[in-house]
């Protein structure tokens, strides 16, 4: 468990296919990041259990992200849709393998399902099979220590609840423009990039700050807008 007690690396390259896109780690928010595949029977068996954990700790702000380790495809999206309430949490695809390398690779594990518990400070507290009793025990402890603002943020975002998340219709691919190119765009255009992705900017006053937020939040994640 070499990663336990260490800061979670910033995860990039995910395509979110269910629920709202979320940064990993997300400061102030406890998280479970679980790796799975459609061909993995034990992974499918863990879906309802992960949903139960998500529901149990939703009031504490817990965000569960199921990260598929295959290439993004219509078949995977259809598979996730067919699961319905069995997968009552956020789902993303790690088509590039960056997320798996950052967590699974760094932990020296390859078997799935395998999940990581990240506390509200962004520290990895545990990783292992999500259906092991120890996993639930650590998660209980982490969520009990989550700050009140974590629960408030989860309530505002819907926390990956299928009933709260709109059905994706329009794909907003990662921004590929450089900082110089973004600085050359009008402020109105920069705000539109953030607004259509549901990213707040009311706390920003300078053009450079808008550009920084775009580079931090919009260059590695595919967003969807209804």
N, CA, C and O of each residue as an XYZ file, in Angstrom:
904
protein
N       0.837     -1.189      0.000
C       0.000      0.000      0.000
C       0.878      1.248      0.000
O       0.756      2.116      0.864
N       1.768      1.313     -0.993
C       2.744      2.396     -1.035
C       2.100      3.764     -1.184
O       2.697      4.765     -0.788
N       0.905      3.836     -1.741
C       0.262      5.127     -1.967
C      -0.494      5.638     -0.753
O      -0.807      6.826     -0.682
N      -0.790      4.779      0.191
C      -1.583      5.183      1.352
C      -0.829      6.238      2.156
O       0.347      6.074      2.480
N      -1.534      7.326      2.470
C      -0.929      8.423      3.207
C      -0.292      9.471      2.328
O       0.210     10.477      2.829
N      -0.303      9.256      1.017
C       0.287     10.206      0.084
C      -0.809     10.972     -0.656
O      -1.929     10.479     -0.785
N      -0.491     12.188     -1.146
C      -1.479     12.950     -1.916
C      -1.853     12.210     -3.197
O      -0.998     11.629     -3.865
N      -3.120     12.237     -3.521
C      -3.565     11.623     -4.774
C      -3.057     12.452     -5.944
O      -3.221     13.672     -5.936
N      -2.449     11.835     -6.947
C      -2.014     12.600     -8.115
C      -3.214     13.143     -8.877
O      -4.300     12.565     -8.827
N      -3.022     14.237     -9.574
C      -4.092     14.786    -10.398
C      -4.374     13.833    -11.552
O      -3.471     13.477    -12.309
N      -5.624     13.426    -11.679
C      -6.007     12.463    -12.706
C      -6.499     13.199    -13.942
O      -7.380     14.054    -13.851
N      -5.936     12.873    -15.084
C      -6.310     13.518    -16.343
C      -6.696     12.457    -17.374
O      -6.492     11.260    -17.170
N      -7.253     12.928    -18.473
C      -7.550     12.048    -19.597
C      -8.851     11.286    -19.517
O      -9.089     10.406    -20.344
N      -9.715     11.592    -18.543
C     -10.979     10.863    -18.406
C     -12.068     11.466    -19.287
O     -12.132     12.681    -19.474
N     -12.918     10.600    -19.821
C     -14.128     11.018    -20.524
C     -15.316     10.591    -19.671
O     -15.540      9.396    -19.476
N     -16.071     11.546    -19.165
C     -17.194     11.234    -18.283
C     -18.425     10.890    -19.112
O     -18.830     11.657    -19.985
N     -19.019      9.723    -18.830
C     -20.159      9.258    -19.612
C     -21.429      9.127    -18.781
O     -22.498      8.852    -19.326
N     -21.326      9.319    -17.481
C     -22.514      9.329    -16.623
C     -22.241     10.236    -15.438
O     -21.171     10.166    -14.833
N     -23.208     11.092    -15.102
C     -23.023     12.030    -14.013
C     -22.215     13.237    -14.447
O     -21.845     13.366    -15.614
N     -21.951     14.107    -13.512
C     -21.232     15.343    -13.795
C     -19.721     15.135    -13.727
O     -19.242     14.426    -12.843
N     -18.956     15.742    -14.650
C     -17.499     15.651    -14.570
C     -17.001     16.212    -13.242
O     -17.564     17.173    -12.718
N     -15.973     15.625    -12.714
C     -15.436     16.048    -11.421
C     -13.920     15.945    -11.453
O     -13.360     15.038    -12.067
N     -13.271     16.878    -10.790
C     -11.816     16.824    -10.682
C     -11.418     15.734     -9.691
O     -12.083     15.532     -8.676
N     -10.337     15.041     -9.995
C      -9.799     14.008     -9.100
C      -8.324     14.303     -8.855
O      -7.521     14.262     -9.787
N      -7.953     14.604     -7.588
C      -8.818     14.740     -6.412
C      -9.593     16.041     -6.455
O      -9.280     16.934     -7.243
N     -10.605     16.147     -5.607
C     -11.426     17.349     -5.519
C     -11.337     17.862     -4.085
O     -11.883     17.256     -3.164
N     -10.649     18.975     -3.909
C     -10.388     19.491     -2.565
C     -11.680     19.677     -1.776
O     -12.628     20.293     -2.261
N     -11.711     19.147     -0.569
C     -12.878     19.279      0.289
C     -13.920     18.206      0.088
O     -14.957     18.221      0.751
N     -13.665     17.263     -0.824
C     -14.648     16.231     -1.157
C     -14.046     14.834     -1.002
O     -13.058     14.523     -1.667
N     -14.616     13.984     -0.142
C     -14.149     12.591     -0.082
C     -14.557     11.852     -1.346
O     -15.629     12.108     -1.896
N     -13.716     10.941     -1.809
C     -13.971     10.266     -3.077
C     -13.615      8.790     -3.007
O     -12.768      8.366     -2.219
N     -14.288      8.020     -3.857
C     -13.890      6.651     -4.171
C     -13.676      6.593     -5.676
O     -14.571      6.946     -6.444
N     -12.512      6.157     -6.100
C     -12.208      5.985     -7.525
C     -11.979      4.500     -7.754
O     -11.014      3.922     -7.254
N     -12.882      3.888     -8.520
C     -12.858      2.427     -8.706
C     -12.620      2.082    -10.169
O     -13.276      2.629    -11.056
N     -11.687      1.179    -10.418
C     -11.358      0.759    -11.778
C     -12.081     -0.546    -12.101
O     -12.118     -1.473    -11.291
N     -12.659     -0.596    -13.314
C     -13.459     -1.749    -13.701
C     -13.435     -1.917    -15.219
O     -12.920     -1.063    -15.941
N     -14.001     -3.031    -15.694
C     -14.141     -3.289    -17.129
C     -15.427     -4.073    -17.359
O     -15.908     -4.763    -16.461
N     -15.977     -3.967    -18.553
C     -17.246     -4.632    -18.859
C     -17.108     -6.148    -18.845
O     -18.070     -6.854    -18.544
N     -15.913     -6.657    -19.170
C     -15.717     -8.109    -19.248
C     -15.450     -8.745    -17.888
O     -15.343     -9.967    -17.783
N     -15.343     -7.926    -16.853
C     -14.956     -8.390    -15.518
C     -16.185     -8.728    -14.682
O     -16.918     -7.834    -14.258
N     -16.410    -10.030    -14.444
C     -17.555    -10.458    -13.648
C     -17.560     -9.901    -12.236
O     -18.591     -9.391    -11.798
N     -16.444     -9.975    -11.496
C     -16.403     -9.395    -10.155
C     -16.680     -7.891    -10.147
O     -17.236     -7.360     -9.186
N     -16.287     -7.211    -11.228
C     -16.582     -5.773    -11.322
C     -18.088     -5.550    -11.382
O     -18.628     -4.691    -10.686
N     -18.755     -6.332    -12.220
C     -20.209     -6.188    -12.348
C     -20.898     -6.511    -11.025
O     -21.896     -5.884    -10.669
N     -20.363     -7.484    -10.305
C     -20.952     -7.848     -9.016
C     -20.803     -6.729     -7.995
O     -21.584     -6.640     -7.047
N     -19.804     -5.878     -8.186
C     -19.545     -4.801     -7.223
C     -20.387     -3.558     -7.474
O     -20.461     -2.686     -6.608
N     -21.032     -3.455     -8.653
C     -21.811     -2.251     -8.964
C     -22.829     -1.912     -7.871
O     -22.823     -0.786     -7.373
N     -23.705     -2.851     -7.479
C     -24.711     -2.511     -6.462
C     -24.088     -2.113     -5.126
O     -24.600     -1.233     -4.434
N     -22.982     -2.764     -4.770
C     -22.322     -2.446     -3.498
C     -21.769     -1.024     -3.525
O     -21.911     -0.285     -2.551
N     -21.148     -0.643     -4.622
C     -20.631      0.718     -4.743
C     -21.766      1.731     -4.706
O     -21.630      2.806     -4.123
N     -22.887      1.381     -5.331
C     -24.053      2.270     -5.291
C     -24.554      2.438     -3.865
O     -24.941      3.535     -3.462
N     -24.548      1.354     -3.105
C     -24.969      1.431     -1.702
C     -24.033      2.329     -0.897
O     -24.485      3.119     -0.069
N     -22.735      2.206     -1.140
C     -21.775      3.066     -0.448
C     -21.988      4.528     -0.828
O     -21.929      5.414      0.025
N     -22.236      4.773     -2.114
C     -22.471      6.143     -2.572
C     -23.706      6.737     -1.910
O     -23.697      7.889     -1.477
N     -24.769      5.941     -1.834
C     -26.006      6.415     -1.223
C     -25.845      6.614      0.279
O     -26.361      7.582      0.839
N     -25.138      5.709      0.925
C     -24.953      5.787      2.377
C     -24.241      7.071      2.788
O     -24.590      7.691      3.792
N     -23.248      7.459      2.007
C     -22.414      8.601      2.389
C     -22.678      9.849      1.550
O     -21.911     10.810      1.613
N     -23.743      9.842      0.775
C     -24.032     11.000     -0.080
C     -24.218     12.262      0.745
O     -23.811     13.344      0.322
N     -24.830     12.135      1.921
C     -25.051     13.309      2.769
C     -23.743     13.876      3.311
O     -23.701     15.017      3.770
N     -22.679     13.080      3.260
C     -21.361     13.535      3.701
C     -20.527     14.087      2.548
O     -19.376     14.484      2.731
N     -21.124     14.105      1.361
C     -20.427     14.663      0.205
C     -19.622     13.674     -0.603
O     -18.904     14.077     -1.518
N     -19.717     12.376     -0.294
C     -18.916     11.388     -1.021
C     -19.254     11.375     -2.509
O     -20.423     11.381     -2.897
N     -18.220     11.358     -3.322
C     -18.362     11.195     -4.769
C     -17.686      9.886     -5.162
O     -16.505      9.684     -4.881
N     -18.428      9.008     -5.804
C     -17.894      7.739     -6.300
C     -17.748      7.843     -7.812
O     -18.694      8.215     -8.507
N     -16.576      7.518     -8.316
C     -16.324      7.533     -9.756
C     -15.869      6.143    -10.181
O     -14.826      5.662     -9.738
N     -16.651      5.501    -11.038
C     -16.263      4.232    -11.618
C     -15.500      4.486    -12.903
O     -16.058      5.037    -13.852
N     -14.240      4.098    -12.953
C     -13.379      4.379    -14.106
C     -13.215      3.117    -14.946
O     -12.574      2.154    -14.526
N     -13.802      3.138    -16.134
C     -13.691      2.010    -17.051
C     -12.326      2.039    -17.730
O     -11.869      3.096    -18.166
N     -11.673      0.876    -17.820
C     -10.310      0.802    -18.328
C     -10.230      0.417    -19.803
O      -9.158      0.069    -20.298
N     -11.363      0.480    -20.505
C     -11.377      0.135    -21.921
C     -11.435      1.403    -22.769
O     -11.511      2.510    -22.236
N     -11.398      1.236    -24.083
C     -11.545      2.366    -24.990
C     -12.997      2.831    -24.995
O     -13.920      2.016    -24.967
N     -13.189      4.150    -25.031
C     -14.548      4.695    -25.101
C     -15.224      4.207    -26.378
O     -14.628      4.245    -27.454
N     -16.469      3.749    -26.256
C     -17.200      3.240    -27.412
C     -18.688      3.291    -27.128
O     -19.095      3.364    -25.969
N     -19.518      3.253    -28.183
C     -20.968      3.208    -27.964
C     -21.388      1.991    -27.150
O     -22.369      2.045    -26.409
N     -20.644      0.889    -27.286
C     -20.987     -0.327    -26.549
C     -20.831     -0.122    -25.042
O     -21.664     -0.578    -24.259
N     -19.767      0.562    -24.641
C     -19.560      0.815    -23.213
C     -20.631      1.749    -22.681
O     -21.152      1.539    -21.585
N     -20.964      2.777    -23.446
C     -22.004      3.713    -23.010
C     -23.351      2.999    -22.882
O     -24.109      3.249    -21.945
N     -23.638      2.116    -23.830
C     -24.889      1.358    -23.758
C     -24.881      0.422    -22.554
O     -25.900      0.257    -21.883
N     -23.741     -0.182    -22.285
C     -23.616     -1.075    -21.132
C     -23.910     -0.324    -19.839
O     -24.661     -0.809    -18.993
N     -23.321      0.853    -19.687
C     -23.535      1.654    -18.475
C     -24.995      2.061    -18.352
O     -25.569      2.023    -17.264
N     -25.588      2.449    -19.468
C     -26.995      2.846    -19.437
C     -27.883      1.677    -19.018
O     -28.856      1.861    -18.286
N     -27.549      0.489    -19.478
C     -28.343     -0.693    -19.142
C     -28.282     -1.035    -17.655
O     -29.205     -1.656    -17.127
N     -27.223     -0.645    -16.984
C     -27.095     -0.959    -15.557
C     -28.081     -0.175    -14.709
O     -28.456     -0.618    -13.623
N     -28.502      0.981    -15.193
C     -29.485      1.777    -14.464
C     -29.043      2.085    -13.046
O     -27.931      2.564    -12.824
N     -29.925      1.807    -12.078
C     -29.664      2.128    -10.672
C     -28.566      1.268    -10.060
O     -28.084      1.576     -8.970
N     -28.159      0.194    -10.740
C     -27.047     -0.610    -10.217
C     -25.757      0.212    -10.165
O     -24.890     -0.012     -9.320
N     -25.655      1.170    -11.093
C     -24.490      2.064    -11.115
C     -24.971      3.473    -10.786
O     -25.020      4.338    -11.661
N     -25.316      3.696     -9.553
C     -25.863      4.981     -9.124
C     -24.734      5.904     -8.671
O     -24.701      6.371     -7.533
N     -23.818      6.146     -9.595
C     -22.671      7.001     -9.303
C     -22.058      7.449    -10.624
O     -22.465      6.997    -11.694
N     -21.090      8.330    -10.540
C     -20.440      8.878    -11.726
C     -19.590      7.806    -12.414
O     -18.953      6.988    -11.752
N     -19.589      7.821    -13.752
C     -18.808      6.849    -14.523
C     -17.980      7.590    -15.572
O     -18.468      8.508    -16.232
N     -16.734      7.181    -15.710
C     -15.840      7.767    -16.700
C     -15.067      6.661    -17.404
O     -14.968      5.539    -16.907
N     -14.520      6.996    -18.572
C     -13.711      6.052    -19.345
C     -12.271      6.558    -19.395
O     -12.020      7.727    -19.690
N     -11.344      5.674    -19.106
C      -9.917      5.992    -19.112
C      -9.290      5.431    -20.382
O      -8.423      4.559    -20.324
N      -9.736      5.939    -21.531
C      -9.288      5.401    -22.805
C      -7.792      5.512    -23.024
O      -7.198      4.668    -23.696
N      -7.178      6.540    -22.467
C      -5.742      6.749    -22.652
C      -4.900      5.950    -21.668
O      -3.695      5.786    -21.861
N      -5.540      5.452    -20.609
C      -4.805      4.710    -19.595
C      -4.057      5.577    -18.598
O      -3.330      5.057    -17.751
N      -4.224      6.901    -18.685
C      -3.483      7.797    -17.794
C      -3.893      7.624    -16.337
O      -3.048      7.626    -15.442
N      -5.210      7.473    -16.103
C      -5.691      7.332    -14.727
C      -5.203      6.018    -14.119
O      -4.766      5.979    -12.969
N      -5.281      4.949    -14.900
C      -4.826      3.649    -14.407
C      -3.338      3.675    -14.084
O      -2.904      3.096    -13.088
N      -2.568      4.339    -14.917
C      -1.128      4.414    -14.665
C      -0.837      5.218    -13.407
O       0.038      4.857    -12.619
N      -1.577      6.316    -13.221
C      -1.333      7.201    -12.081
C      -1.684      6.548    -10.752
O      -1.042      6.825     -9.739
N      -2.703      5.676    -10.742
C      -3.133      5.054     -9.490
C      -2.798      3.563     -9.440
O      -2.038      3.127     -8.575
N      -3.356      2.788    -10.357
C      -3.103      1.344    -10.356
C      -1.616      1.052    -10.540
O      -1.032      0.256     -9.804
N      -1.016      1.703    -11.526
C       0.399      1.471    -11.793
C       1.279      1.872    -10.624
O       2.200      1.149    -10.245
N       0.980      3.038    -10.057
C       1.781      3.528     -8.936
C       1.629      2.646     -7.702
O       2.548      2.531     -6.891
N       0.450      2.021     -7.567
C       0.204      1.137     -6.424
C       0.739     -0.268     -6.657
O       0.793     -1.075     -5.729
N       1.138     -0.564     -7.895
C       1.675     -1.881     -8.204
C       0.625     -2.968     -8.251
O       0.912     -4.125     -7.943
N      -0.604     -2.607     -8.639
C      -1.685     -3.589     -8.716
C      -2.235     -3.626    -10.143
O      -2.142     -2.646    -10.883
N      -2.804     -4.761    -10.512
C      -3.372     -4.908    -11.848
C      -4.756     -5.539    -11.831
O      -5.503     -5.398    -12.798
N      -5.113     -6.228    -10.760
C      -6.408     -6.887    -10.694
C      -7.545     -5.912    -10.456
O      -7.389     -4.925     -9.736
N      -8.689     -6.191    -11.061
C      -9.880     -5.368    -10.866
C     -11.051     -6.261    -10.459
O     -11.073     -7.447    -10.786
N     -12.029     -5.688     -9.743
C     -12.143     -4.270     -9.385
C     -11.142     -3.880     -8.305
O     -10.806     -4.669     -7.422
N     -10.685     -2.659     -8.403
C      -9.770     -2.120     -7.396
C     -10.140     -0.661     -7.199
O     -10.285      0.087     -8.166
N     -10.294     -0.259     -5.947
C     -10.788      1.088     -5.660
C      -9.878      1.812     -4.678
O      -9.229      1.201     -3.829
N      -9.853      3.131     -4.820
C      -9.031      4.002     -3.983
C      -9.935      4.944     -3.198
O     -10.845      5.553     -3.760
N      -9.683      5.059     -1.905
C     -10.404      6.004     -1.057
C      -9.528      7.237     -0.876
O      -8.392      7.144     -0.412
N     -10.074      8.393     -1.248
C      -9.357      9.667     -1.148
C     -10.127     10.558     -0.181
O     -11.325     10.773     -0.363
N      -9.462     11.073      0.837
C     -10.187     11.889      1.807
C     -10.351     13.320      1.308
O      -9.887     13.666      0.222
N     -11.018     14.152      2.115
C     -11.351     15.508      1.687
C     -10.127     16.392      1.497
O     -10.216     17.441      0.859
N      -8.996     15.986      2.038
C      -7.764     16.756      1.849
C      -7.000     16.317      0.606
O      -5.969     16.900      0.273
N      -7.503     15.285     -0.087
C      -6.832     14.791     -1.282
C      -5.813     13.709     -1.015
O      -5.017     13.376     -1.894
N      -5.823     13.149      0.191
C      -4.872     12.098      0.568
C      -5.479     10.713      0.353
O      -6.634     10.478      0.708
N      -4.708      9.806     -0.221
C      -5.166      8.425     -0.397
C      -5.114      7.724      0.957
O      -4.054      7.626      1.575
N      -6.259      7.243      1.407
C      -6.343      6.628      2.731
C      -6.360      5.101      2.678
O      -6.013      4.443      3.659
N      -6.761      4.536      1.543
C      -6.850      3.076      1.440
C      -7.075      2.722     -0.023
O      -7.622      3.518     -0.785
N      -6.653      1.531     -0.409
C      -7.055      1.003     -1.717
C      -7.108     -0.513     -1.632
O      -6.353     -1.138     -0.888
N      -8.019     -1.092     -2.415
C      -8.212     -2.535     -2.396
C      -9.519     -2.901     -3.058
O     -10.134     -2.075     -3.731
N      -9.948     -4.141     -2.870
C     -11.220     -4.596     -3.435
C     -12.355     -3.855     -2.723
O     -12.401     -3.841     -1.493
N     -13.268     -3.243     -3.475
C     -14.310     -2.425     -2.837
C     -15.307     -3.202     -1.993
O     -16.047     -2.599     -1.216
N     -15.348     -4.526     -2.124
C     -16.304     -5.307     -1.347
C     -15.691     -5.930     -0.098
O     -16.370     -6.657      0.628
N     -14.426     -5.656      0.158
C     -13.807     -6.138      1.384
C     -14.323     -5.336      2.579
O     -14.511     -4.125      2.461
N     -14.557     -5.979      3.729
C     -15.050     -5.263      4.918
C     -14.165     -4.082      5.311
O     -14.669     -3.037      5.722
N     -12.853     -4.245      5.185
C     -11.935     -3.171      5.565
C     -12.174     -1.918      4.735
O     -12.028     -0.802      5.234
N     -12.540     -2.097      3.471
C     -12.780     -0.953      2.596
C     -13.918     -0.100      3.152
O     -13.790      1.120      3.249
N     -15.022     -0.733      3.513
C     -16.175     -0.011      4.052
C     -15.842      0.655      5.380
O     -16.330      1.747      5.669
N     -15.012      0.002      6.185
C     -14.639      0.570      7.482
C     -13.843      1.864      7.313
O     -14.110      2.860      7.985
N     -12.870      1.837      6.416
C     -12.065      3.039      6.181
C     -12.927      4.143      5.586
O     -12.785      5.311      5.947
N     -13.823      3.774      4.672
C     -14.684      4.775      4.051
C     -15.593      5.431      5.088
O     -15.816      6.641      5.040
N     -16.114      4.646      6.018
C     -16.931      5.205      7.099
C     -16.137      6.266      7.864
O     -16.648      7.343      8.170
N     -14.902      5.943      8.161
C     -14.060      6.865      8.926
C     -13.768      8.133      8.134
O     -13.854      9.239      8.667
N     -13.425      7.970      6.871
C     -13.102      9.125      6.027
C     -14.304     10.052      5.888
O     -14.167     11.271      5.991
N     -15.470      9.481      5.655
C     -16.663     10.308      5.460
C     -17.102     10.981      6.758
O     -17.659     12.078      6.729
N     -16.857     10.339      7.886
C     -17.218     10.949      9.169
C     -16.348     12.161      9.465
O     -16.730     13.032     10.246
N     -15.168     12.215      8.835
C     -14.240     13.325      9.050
C     -14.368     14.412      7.992
O     -13.666     15.421      8.061
N     -15.254     14.226      7.008
C     -15.397     15.195      5.922
C     -15.969     16.504      6.453
O     -16.844     16.478      7.319
N     -15.496     17.656      5.954
C     -16.007     18.945      6.414
C     -17.440     19.171      5.950
O     -17.861     18.576      4.958
N     -18.203     20.021      6.649
C     -19.602     20.272      6.274
C     -19.765     20.766      4.848
O     -20.760     20.448      4.197
N     -18.793     21.551      4.343
C     -18.932     22.088      2.994
C     -18.907     20.999      1.932
O     -19.398     21.212      0.823
N     -18.344     19.835      2.249
C     -18.348     18.726      1.292
C     -19.766     18.272      1.019
O     -20.125     18.022     -0.132
N     -20.579     18.161      2.059
C     -21.971     17.756      1.893
C     -22.751     18.796      1.121
O     -23.607     18.453      0.306
N     -22.462     20.082      1.371
C     -23.160     21.143      0.656
C     -22.838     21.095     -0.826
O     -23.714     21.303     -1.665
N     -21.575     20.820     -1.150
C     -21.195     20.734     -2.556
C     -21.834     19.564     -3.252
O     -22.209     19.665     -4.420
N     -21.967     18.452     -2.556
C     -22.591     17.271     -3.143
C     -24.057     17.518     -3.419
O     -24.579     17.084     -4.445
N     -24.734     18.220     -2.503
C     -26.149     18.508     -2.699
C     -26.359     19.395     -3.906
O     -27.344     19.248     -4.630
N     -25.427     20.324     -4.126
C     -25.565     21.241     -5.250
C     -25.304     20.560     -6.579
O     -25.915     20.917     -7.586
N     -24.403     19.582     -6.598
C     -24.007     18.951     -7.854
C     -24.828     17.729     -8.217
O     -24.815     17.305     -9.373
N     -25.546     17.149     -7.256
C     -26.270     15.921     -7.528
C     -25.426     14.697     -7.283
O     -25.952     13.585     -7.233
N     -24.089     14.878     -7.125
C     -23.189     13.795     -6.710
C     -23.286     12.550     -7.568
O     -23.182     11.433     -7.061
N     -23.487     12.735     -8.884
C     -23.477     11.589     -9.778
C     -24.772     10.820     -9.809
O     -24.841      9.790    -10.479
N     -25.805     11.267     -9.119
C     -27.087     10.583     -9.095
C     -27.674     10.584    -10.494
O     -27.792     11.641    -11.114
N     -28.042      9.419    -10.998
C     -28.568      9.322    -12.358
C     -29.814     10.160    -12.530
O     -30.054     10.677    -13.620
N     -30.631     10.315    -11.468
C     -31.854     11.097    -11.578
C     -31.563     12.581    -11.599
O     -32.382     13.368    -12.074
N     -30.368     12.986    -11.072
C     -30.033     14.394    -11.019
C     -29.240     14.830    -12.238
O     -29.308     15.999    -12.619
N     -28.496     13.936    -12.859
C     -27.633     14.303    -13.967
C     -28.403     14.309    -15.278
O     -29.108     13.347    -15.584
N     -28.278     15.391    -16.065
C     -28.959     15.433    -17.341
C     -28.331     14.460    -18.325
O     -27.140     14.164    -18.232
N     -29.096     13.979    -19.234
C     -28.583     13.070    -20.255
C     -27.673     13.841    -21.201
O     -28.093     14.853    -21.763
N     -26.436     13.389    -21.391
C     -25.526     14.105    -22.265
C     -26.041     14.141    -23.698
O     -26.532     13.144    -24.226
N     -25.915     15.331    -24.321
C     -26.345     15.466    -25.705
C     -25.245     16.063    -26.571
O     -25.008     15.596    -27.685
N     -24.580     17.082    -26.069
C     -23.573     17.777    -26.861
C     -22.209     17.599    -26.214
O     -22.015     17.928    -25.043
N     -21.268     17.077    -26.987
C     -19.926     16.827    -26.459
C     -19.079     18.085    -26.537
O     -19.024     18.742    -27.576
N     -18.418     18.418    -25.433
C     -17.506     19.556    -25.368
C     -16.103     18.998    -25.138
O     -15.738     18.692    -24.003
N     -15.324     18.863    -26.194
C     -14.015     18.216    -26.073
C     -13.032     19.064    -25.276
O     -13.272     20.251    -25.056
N     -11.929     18.464    -24.843
C     -10.914     19.225    -24.113
C     -10.403     20.411    -24.924
O     -10.275     20.332    -26.146
N     -10.117     21.499    -24.238
C      -9.556     22.685    -24.875
C      -8.083     22.425    -25.193
O      -7.317     22.008    -24.324
N      -7.700     22.672    -26.429
C      -6.317     22.416    -26.849
C      -5.516     23.695    -27.065
O      -4.314     23.636    -27.323
N      -6.170     24.849    -26.961
C      -5.480     26.122    -27.178
C      -4.426     26.357    -26.096
O      -4.587     25.938    -24.950
N      -3.359     27.027    -26.479
C      -2.298     27.367    -25.529
C      -2.719     28.566    -24.686
O      -3.728     29.210    -24.972
N      -1.957     28.856    -23.664
C      -2.252     30.024    -22.829
C      -2.230     31.306    -23.665
O      -3.087     32.174    -23.498
N      -1.263     31.421    -24.548
C      -1.160     32.612    -25.390
C      -2.391     32.753    -26.284
O      -2.911     33.854    -26.462
N      -2.850     31.643    -26.841
C      -4.028     31.687    -27.711
C      -5.280     32.048    -26.930
O      -6.130     32.791    -27.422
N      -5.398     31.528    -25.721
C      -6.560     31.860    -24.896
C      -6.532     33.323    -24.471
O      -7.575     33.978    -24.441
N      -5.366     33.836    -24.146
C      -5.254     35.239    -23.748
C      -5.639     36.175    -24.883
O      -6.027     37.317    -24.640
N      -5.535     35.703    -26.116
C      -5.889     36.529    -27.272
C      -7.397     36.566    -27.518
O      -7.875     37.379    -28.309
N      -8.147     35.692    -26.846
C      -9.594     35.653    -27.037
C     -10.271     36.676    -26.133
O      -9.741     37.015    -25.075
N     -11.453     37.176    -26.547
C     -12.178     38.119    -25.702
C     -12.637     37.474    -24.399
O     -12.851     36.263    -24.342
N     -12.784     38.279    -23.362
C     -13.226     37.777    -22.062
C     -14.561     37.067    -22.185
O     -14.787     36.045    -21.537
N     -15.441     37.602    -23.010
C     -16.762     36.997    -23.195
C     -16.638     35.555    -23.668
O     -17.387     34.691    -23.214
N     -15.702     35.285    -24.573
C     -15.506     33.936    -25.087
C     -14.946     33.011    -24.008
O     -15.333     31.846    -23.921
N     -14.045     33.528    -23.198
C     -13.474     32.723    -22.114
C     -14.547     32.335    -21.104
O     -14.590     31.199    -20.633
N     -15.407     33.291    -20.778
C     -16.495     33.005    -19.838
C     -17.458     31.974    -20.418
O     -17.991     31.134    -19.692
N     -17.678     32.043    -21.733
C     -18.579     31.085    -22.374
C     -18.020     29.668    -22.280
O     -18.770     28.719    -22.051
N     -16.708     29.521    -22.455
C     -16.074     28.202    -22.343
C     -16.353     27.596    -20.977
O     -16.690     26.416    -20.871
N     -16.214     28.402    -19.934
C     -16.452     27.916    -18.577
C     -17.932     27.692    -18.310
O     -18.321     26.687    -17.714
N     -18.752     28.634    -18.754
C     -20.184     28.555    -18.463
C     -20.832     27.329    -19.090
O     -21.627     26.655    -18.436
N     -20.509     27.025    -20.344
C     -21.153     25.896    -21.001
C     -20.695     24.555    -20.429
O     -21.321     23.524    -20.673
N     -19.616     24.574    -19.677
C     -19.143     23.361    -18.999
C     -19.568     23.317    -17.536
O     -19.209     22.397    -16.802
N     -20.338     24.323    -17.121
C     -20.841     24.346    -15.756
C     -19.786     24.682    -14.719
O     -19.922     24.320    -13.550
N     -18.733     25.373    -15.139
C     -17.638     25.732    -14.233
C     -17.800     27.185    -13.803
O     -17.867     28.078    -14.647
N     -17.861     27.424    -12.514
C     -18.057     28.769    -11.999
C     -16.846     29.665    -12.215
O     -15.708     29.198    -12.247
N     -17.112     30.971    -12.364
C     -16.022     31.935    -12.512
C     -16.350     33.251    -11.816
O     -15.679     34.258    -12.040
N     -17.386     33.244    -10.968
C     -17.791     34.466    -10.283
C     -16.740     35.010     -9.336
O     -16.762     36.192     -8.992
N     -15.823     34.159     -8.914
C     -14.770     34.589     -7.988
C     -13.549     35.137     -8.716
O     -12.568     35.520     -8.078
N     -13.600     35.178    -10.047
C     -12.459     35.630    -10.834
C     -12.703     37.032    -11.373
O     -13.819     37.358    -11.779
N     -11.674     37.855    -11.380
C     -11.823     39.237    -11.853
C     -10.879     39.577    -12.997
O     -11.119     40.540    -13.725
N      -9.818     38.811    -13.167
C      -8.833     39.106    -14.199
C      -8.915     38.102    -15.349
O      -9.265     36.938    -15.152
N      -8.588     38.570    -16.538
C      -8.599     37.706    -17.715
C      -7.650     36.527    -17.530
O      -7.978     35.399    -17.897
N      -6.493     36.783    -16.970
C      -5.530     35.712    -16.752
C      -6.052     34.633    -15.826
O      -5.693     33.464    -15.965
N      -6.901     35.020    -14.877
C      -7.487     34.044    -13.958
C      -8.475     33.143    -14.690
O      -8.550     31.945    -14.416
N      -9.237     33.725    -15.625
C     -10.153     32.919    -16.436
C      -9.371     31.897    -17.258
O      -9.753     30.731    -17.352
N      -8.272     32.355    -17.849
C      -7.436     31.462    -18.653
C      -6.854     30.350    -17.779
O      -6.818     29.190    -18.190
N      -6.402     30.701    -16.583
C      -5.843     29.693    -15.679
C      -6.874     28.627    -15.339
O      -6.553     27.439    -15.298
N      -8.118     29.049    -15.094
C      -9.150     28.074    -14.747
C      -9.465     27.160    -15.926
O      -9.692     25.963    -15.749
N      -9.478     27.723    -17.121
C      -9.713     26.902    -18.313
C      -8.600     25.868    -18.461
O      -8.867     24.699    -18.737
N      -7.367     26.294    -18.279
C      -6.238     25.375    -18.416
C      -6.253     24.300    -17.334
O      -5.827     23.170    -17.574
N      -6.744     24.649    -16.142
C      -6.790     23.687    -15.040
C      -7.926     22.688    -15.183
O      -7.771     21.515    -14.844
N      -9.083     23.153    -15.690
C     -10.290     22.343    -15.634
C     -10.763     21.818    -16.986
O     -11.550     20.872    -17.030
N     -10.303     22.405    -18.085
C     -10.920     22.101    -19.383
C      -9.980     21.483    -20.406
O     -10.385     21.269    -21.549
N      -8.752     21.193    -20.040
C      -7.805     20.693    -21.039
C      -7.644     19.184    -21.038
O      -7.032     18.636    -21.955
N      -8.176     18.494    -20.031
C      -7.992     17.044    -19.947
C      -9.300     16.273    -19.839
O      -9.292     15.042    -19.809
N     -10.430     16.987    -19.781
C     -11.716     16.335    -19.538
C     -12.692     16.671    -20.650
O     -12.786     17.826    -21.064
N     -13.423     15.672    -21.141
C     -14.511     15.891    -22.085
C     -15.790     16.142    -21.299
O     -16.206     15.313    -20.489
N     -16.411     17.293    -21.545
C     -17.661     17.637    -20.869
C     -18.832     17.392    -21.815
O     -18.660     17.280    -23.028
N     -20.023     17.313    -21.230
C     -21.239     17.143    -22.011
C     -22.258     18.172    -21.566
O     -22.399     18.439    -20.373
N     -22.971     18.751    -22.525
C     -23.998     19.748    -22.227
C     -25.296     19.331    -22.890
O     -25.300     18.807    -24.003
N     -26.397     19.569    -22.195
C     -27.706     19.216    -22.753
C     -28.199     20.319    -23.669
O     -29.286     20.210    -24.237
